[in-house]
Structures are given as structure tokens and as C-alpha cells.
Amino acid sequence: MTENHSIQATPAPDAPSSELHRAISDMLATADIQIGGKRPWDIQLNAPGVIERAVSQGNLGFGEAYMDGDWDADRLDEFFYRLLSCQLEQHFKPRKQLLYYLSATLRNLQQGKRVWKVAQVHYDLGNEFYQAMLDSRMTYSCGYWKNADNLAAAQEAKLDLVCRKLGLQPGMRVLDIGCGWGSFMGYAAEHYGVECVGFTVSQAQADWARSHYAGLPIEVKLQDYREVEGKFDRISSIGMFEHVGRKNHREFMRVAANALAEDGLLLLHSIGKNKSRTVTDPWTAKYIFPMGIYPLFARSPMLLKVCL
């Protein structure tokens, strides 16, 4: 007697009939996003494995799947707006990123030879790349748009605001920690008659600043901020504190305090955050901002006490 046995195949993890696919579909629906929908912000899966990569690897796996052409959306801005508005990323805690989070939390990644990595993979991409999107001074931080109607005017307004906040006077000696392409130093020397010393870890930035501001009382040093020597009447640090790292915040403040004259002033300009997350998103860390981390607003008063 012969018995017939039927075997039912288990659907692939991201097949429409799988539990994972249904769970993700339901989750995306809360953000008004459909898999395979016809609206511009709906996600289109072009290859198998996208959902599995997103669940197991988080933003890094999801982003790299997009780079591989495995998914798309006609309006990425609308897609991510809906995705982030519902905070769907909070539902994923990828195990494959556990080692990354432990390493970034426990180790001091912003010291030694690693401090130069951000310049090599970010700032040294080529000055032509940055000239295509920045103002003529190559100011790589936010502008001040209160009375400006174009990028150049907004950047000059911001630089002038910094100079006025510092109370610059002719003959003052000014330190710029993380001077970038030298926009602040150039503006301050031209309009306020000060002498400037800037520190950067980017060869491309140093070369451009030295060439562009030749003839002005500006010195650009290709060195880490921890190597600052001498006294200065004023110190500015614009858009660099994000590179310092949580474990080095107090050291940065001590360096600044030691470099300030007795009646000196420090102006610290930084992106910040209001949530106590000590690790940068793996996607951002790998492709955009290596070893960078935004300081927590709530910690700022405590850090500034180090300078007192």
C-alpha cells in the first residue's frame, strides 16, 4: 500500500505570504506606506532579501540594499518623511549591530590615528566637490538667514555674528579649532583686523586655506586640537565639536581653557541632540560622518564648567 505525503514549502522571509512580510507591511501601513503600492512614496521591492536585510542589519542593511538597486521609491523624501515621522526605526534592534554599538560605546574612537580618518574619507574628497555646493569662502556650517536671500549672504551674516559675539578687536590673537577651509579666519582677519591660527586634520582644507588667504595674518596648522600651544584672546570652534566624541568632551574644554587668556572668550558652535544616545547610526558612521557624534544639549552646562 502506497501512502502519499504532501510537503508544503515555507515561503521566503520576505515573500508576500510570509509572516515577516505581513508584519512589516502592517508596520509600514501605520506610516501610510504600501509595499508595491502606486503612490510616489510607496516602496517597490526589486529583489528578494530587502526586508530581511533591514530587519537583521537596520539602517545600514536597508541603505546598502538601496545602493544595490534592490528597492526604490519615486519620492524618497516623502517615503522617509513618513517612515521617520512614525519612528518605525525604534522597532528594530538588529543583533548584527550589537558589536558595533558596544565598540562605539566603550572605546574612545576619536583619538590617535583614528582622528585623521574622518578627513581622509570625508573632507579630503576633493575641494572641487565642496566648491560645487558651498559659498565662495567654503563655509561648511549653517548660514544665518534672518536678512539674507542667498547662500553667500547667509554665510557672511553668520561669520559676522560670530565675530560680534566674540567682541573681536584689531590686534587680537584668535584660535580657530577645526578651521575647515578657513572661512571664519579669513572673514575675521579682513573685517576685524585680528590674527588667526587654525587647526585642521584635513590636508585638502589646509592647502586651500593657505592658498586662498595668503597675505592675511593667518596660520593654518595640520594638527589635532590636542596639540594647541600658546595663549589666545579669543577661541572659536564652528561645526567641529561633533567630531570630538563624548569621551573627549572634557579634554576639549580643558584644551580651550588652557589656551584662553585670562579675560578670553570661547564661542562653541555645534549641532546637538536632545536624546541621550551615545552612538551614531551605523549608516551615517560608515558613509557620511565617521566617528562623529552629536553632543547632548543637557550636558553643555556641565562641560562649560570645566572652563571656569
N, C-alpha and C positions, 0 to 999 in steps of 0.2 A: 504494500500500500504506500502510495507516494503522498507526502504532505507538501503543500505549497506555503512558503513563508514570504510575506511582503516586507520589504525594508523601506522605511520612509527616510529620505535624505534630510539631514539637518541643514537648514538654509544658512548661507554665509552670514557672518555677523552683521553686515550692512545691507543684506538683501531686504527688499521691502517687506517680506513676510517674517523677518527675524524680530525677536523681542527687542534687541538693541536699536534697530532701525525705528521700531514703533515708539520706543521710549524717547529717542532723540527727536522724532517727528512731533510728539506731543510737547516736548520741551520747547522746540522752536515755534510751535503754534502760539505759545504764550507771548512770543515776540512778534507775532503776525508774520512769520516766515514759513514758507512751504518748501519741502524738498520736491524739486521738479515742477514747481508752480510757474505760472505765466507772467507774474508781475516782475518788474525790474529788480526788486530786491530779493526775490526768491532764489535759493541756491540750486544750482544744477550740478549733479554728480556725473562726472565724465569717466570715472574709472572706479573699480571696486577698492575698498580699503580706506576710504576717506574718513568715514565715521569711526572706524576702529583706530586710525591714527590720531584723530582728535581726542578720543577718549583716553587712549593709553599715553599719549605724548603731549596733550594740552595744546596751547597756542603754538608751540614750536612745530609739532607734527601737523597741525592744521595749516599753518602758514607754509610749511615746506610742501604740503600736498598741493596747495595753490600754485607754488612755484613750478611744480611738476606738471601742472595743467590738469590735475585730477578733479578739480571743482572750479566753479566760476559763478558770478552773478553779474548781470548787466549794470547794476548800480551798487558797487561795493560800498560807497559811502552810506547809502540807505540801509544796506544789509548790516553793516557794523553798527550803525546808529541804533537799530532795533535790537541787535544782539547785546550791545553793551548797556542799553537802557534797562533791560530786564536782568542784567547781571547774571547771565547764564553761565559765565565762566566760573562762578562760585560753586557750581555743582560738580566741577571736575577737580580731582586731586590725583593727577597721574603718578603712578608708582615709579615709572621710569625716570621721573624728575626728582625723586627723593634725594639721590646722591648730590645732584646739583644744588638743591636747597640747603642741604647740610653743609656742603663745602662753602657756599656763599655766605652762610650764616656764621660758621665757626672760624673760617680762615680770614686773614687780612689780605684781600686780593689787590689792594691799592698800594702796594709798596714794592721796593726792589725793582727788578727788571720789568715787572708787570705794568708799572706806571707808564711805560713807553708804548705799550701795546695799543692803547686807545688812539694814540697819534698815528701809529702805523696803519691801522685798519679803518680809521675814521677821518682824521684831519689831514693825513697825507695822501688822500685820494687824488690830489691834483688841484692846484689853485684854479684852473680853468673850470672845474666842476662847480666850485663855490662862487666864482665870479658870475656864473650864469643865473644865480638866484639871490645873491646878496647885493647890498648897495655898493657904491664905488669905494667905500672905506673898508669893505669886507667885515661889517659888524655882524657877528654871529650870535645875536641875542635879540630879545624883543625890542620893538620900537615903542615910542611914546606918541600916540596918535591924537592927542587932545586937540591940537591945532594943525595937524599935518594932513596932507591929501596925497602923499606919495611916500614910498619907502625911504628914499634919501632924506626927506624932511623929517620923517618919524625917527630915524636913527640919530640924526643930528640933535633933535629935540631931546632924545634920551641921554645922549652924551653930555649935552649942556646941563641937563637936570642933575646928572651925577656930579659934574664939576661944581655946580652951585651948592649941592648938598654937602660936598666936601669943603666948601669955602676956600677954593683954590686962590692963591695969591701969587704974583710974579716972584720967581726965585725959589719957590717951594720945591722940595725933593719928593717925588711921588713914586710909589711902588705899585705895579700892576701885577697881581698874582693870577696867572692864567691869561696872559695878554692877548692871546689869539693872533690876529693879523695886525694888531697894534692900533685899532681904530680909536680907542679911548686915549691912548698916549698921544697919538697924532693930533687929535682934536684939542686936548688939554694943553699941549705944547704950543699949538698955533694960536689959540684963543685966550689962554690964561697965563702964558709965559712961564710954565713950570718945566722942571727937568724930570724925566721919567726913566725908570728901569723896569723892564718887563720880563717875566719868566714864562716860558712855554716849553712843552716837551715835543713840539712838532717842528721838524726841520723845515717843512714847507711854509709854515706860518712865520718862522723866524726869518727865512730868506726873503719872503715877500715884504715883511715889515721893515727890515733893514734897507731894502731897496726903495720902497715907496716913501719912507720918511727920512731918507738920507739928507743931512743938512740940518735936521732938527736935533735938539738936545735929548735924544732918545737912545737908550742902550737896551738891546734885546739879548737875553741870555737863554741859551738852550739848556735849561737845568730844571730839576724838580724844585718845587716850592720849599722843601725842607732844607735846601741849601742856601736860602736867603741870608745875606750878611749885611750889616750896617744898619743905620737909623734913617727913618723917613718921616717927613711931616704928615704925609697922608698915604693911605693904602686903599686901593680899590681892588675888588675881585668880582668880576662880572661874568656870570654864567660858567664858573669853574668849580664851585663848591660841590656840584653834583658828581664830580669825579673823585672827590676826596675819600669817600667811603665812611660809613658810620664809625668804624673803629679808629679813624684818624681825625675825627672832628675836633677833639680836644687838642691834638697836636697842631692842627692847622691854626687854631685860635692862639695857641702859645707862640707859634712862629710869628704870627701877626703882632701879638702883644710885645714880643721882644724886639720887633723891628720898628715899632712906633716910637716917635719922640715923645717926650713927657706930656705935651699938650696935643698929641696927634689924634687923628680920626681914621677909623676904618669904615668903608662902605662895602657891605657884602650883598651882592645881588645873586639870587639863586631861585631856581624852580623849587617848589616844595610840595609836600603832600600832607593830607590830614588823616591818613590811616597808617597805623603802625605796622607796616610791612617792611621787613628788613632786606628783602631780596628782590632784585629786578627780574621782571618777566623773562624767561629763557629766550623767547624770540627776540626781544629788544636787546638782550645781552649779547646774543650771537651775531645779529645782523645790523644793529643800529648804534648801540651805546655800550660797548664792552666795559664791564666792571663799574658802570655808573650806578648811582643810587640817589634818589631824591631825599633830601633831609626832611625830617618830620617837623612841622611848624611848632608843635608843642615843646620840642627840645631847644628851640632857638634861644629863649631867655636863659636857660641853664648854660648853654655854650658861650653866650656873650659874657657871662660872669667870669669866665676864665681870663678875659682881657682886663678885668677891673683890678 
